[in-house]
Amino acid sequence: MKYVIPLLLLSTITAAADQQPACGDITAAYTYLLKQYGEHPMIQMKDASNRTLVIFTNPTTRTWTVLQFLNDTKSCAIASGEDLT
C-alpha cells in the first residue's frame, strides 16, 4: 500500500517536452525550492534506473517539484506543477 501514493503521483506528472531539466547541486536545489516556493520534501523513492526521486510540495500554494538525483551531489528538476491535490 505504501507504493500506491507515489505511483499515483507519478502517473499525473508530465514535463513539457520542449523544456530541458534544470540540473545542479543537490543542496542548492533543496535551498532554492524551500526559499523560492516554500516546498519541502514529501516523498522519496527509487525509479526504474535505481535513481532517487524526491517530490517536494507546498500544501499552501499547492505547488510541487520532482528532483531526480544523478549522483551524490547532482540533481535535476524533471517536473513541476501546480494544483497539488
C-alpha positions in Angstrom: 0.0 0.0 0.0 2.9 2.4 0.7 3.7 2.4 -3.1 0.2 3.4 -4.2 0.5 7.1 -3.4 3.9 7.6 -5.2 2.7 5.7 -8.2 -0.5 7.8 -8.4 1.5 11.0 -8.1 4.0 9.9 -10.7 1.2 8.9 -13.1 0.0 12.6 -13.0 3.4 14.1 -13.6 4.1 15.4 -17.1 7.1 17.5 -18.1 6.9 19.8 -21.1 8.6 18.1 -24.0 10.4 21.2 -25.2 12.0 22.0 -21.8 15.4 20.8 -20.6 15.6 19.8 -16.9 17.3 22.3 -14.6 20.3 20.5 -13.1 22.7 21.4 -10.3 24.0 20.8 -6.8 21.5 18.9 -4.6 21.9 21.2 -1.6 21.4 24.3 -3.7 18.2 22.7 -5.2 16.8 21.9 -1.8 17.6 25.5 -0.6 16.1 27.1 -3.8 12.9 25.1 -3.6 12.4 26.0 0.1 13.2 29.7 -0.3 11.6 30.3 -3.7 8.5 28.1 -3.4 8.2 27.1 0.2 8.4 23.4 -0.9 9.6 20.7 1.4 10.5 17.0 0.5 7.4 14.9 0.9 8.2 11.5 -0.8 11.5 9.9 -1.6 11.7 6.8 -3.9 13.8 5.0 -6.5 12.9 5.0 -10.2 13.4 2.1 -12.6 17.0 3.1 -13.1 17.6 3.0 -9.3 18.0 6.8 -9.2 16.5 8.6 -6.2 13.4 10.8 -6.9 12.2 13.3 -4.4 8.8 15.0 -4.6 8.7 18.4 -3.0 5.4 20.1 -2.2 3.9 23.2 -0.7 0.4 22.3 0.6 -0.5 26.0 1.0 0.3 27.1 -2.6 -0.3 23.6 -3.9 2.9 23.6 -6.0 5.2 20.6 -6.5 8.6 19.7 -8.0 10.2 16.4 -8.7 14.0 16.1 -8.3 15.9 13.2 -9.8 19.4 12.6 -8.2 22.0 11.8 -10.8 24.7 11.0 -8.2 25.6 12.0 -4.7 25.9 15.7 -5.5 23.9 16.5 -8.6 20.2 16.5 -9.2 17.8 17.7 -11.9 14.3 19.1 -11.6 12.5 16.8 -14.0 8.9 18.0 -13.5 6.9 20.7 -11.6 3.4 22.0 -11.4 0.5 23.4 -9.5 -2.8 22.3 -8.2 -1.5 19.5 -5.9 -4.4 17.6 -4.6 
